[in-house]
């Protein structure tokens, strides 16, 4: 099977919500995941989120995660998944 494309986060805007702009490829979805700390190996998928793909760029947005983590420190990553 084809390997996932390399994803690069090119911009993160934090306001009332979080908007992550990343590189992408048509046919793949950008799935945002988070951890509240770096202990352990499990990442949690952020739900709900919205994702749109336009001209090689993914725009992913979701609610802020301070309430979930109980802290303003949150670690994010974008995982690609074939559609």
N, C-alpha and C positions, 0 to 999 in steps of 0.2 A: 504493500500500500504506500501511497504518497506520504512523505513525512510532512508534519505541519510546517507552515511558513514561519520564518523568524518574525517575532512580534517585538516591536520597540515602542515603548511608551514615550511619546513625544511631548505631551503636555498634560498636566493635572490642574484643574481649577476646583478650588474648594470654596463654596459659598453656602447657600441654603442646602445644596446637595453637592455631590462630587461628580465631576465630568472628566473622564479620562479619554484622551485622544491617543490612538495607537495606530501603527501601520497594520495592514491586513491584506487579505487576498479574498476575492470573491469565492464563495463556496465554503468558507470557514466562518464560524461564529466566535466572537470574543466573549469569553466568560470571565467576569470579575470574581476574584476570590480574595479572602482576607484571613489574617491571624491577628489576635490581640497581643501576642508576644512571640518570640522566636523559639520558645521551647516546644519540643514535639515536632512531628512531621506533617500533621493534618492541616490542610487548608479548607476553609468553608466557602461554598459558593454563596455569593451575595444575592439575596432575593428580597424583593423583586428588583430588576434592573431593566433598562432599555438599551438597545444597541442598534445602531444604524451604520451601514457601510456605504460610503460615497467616495468614488474616485480614489481607491487605495487607502482610505482612512476609515478606521472604526471610531465612532463616537459612542461611548458607553457612559450612562449616567445612573446614579443610585443615591439613596439617602445616606447621610452621614452615619458613621458607625460608632460614635462615642458612647451612645446609650448601650449598645451591644457589648462593647469592650469595657465600659466603665472607666475609660481613660481616653485622652486625646491621641494617644499613641496607637496607631493602627498600621499594619503592614499589608500592602496590596500587591497583587499580581494579576496579569491577564493570561488566561489559559485559552488556547485555540482548540476548537472542536469542529471536525468536519460535519457539514450539514447533511 
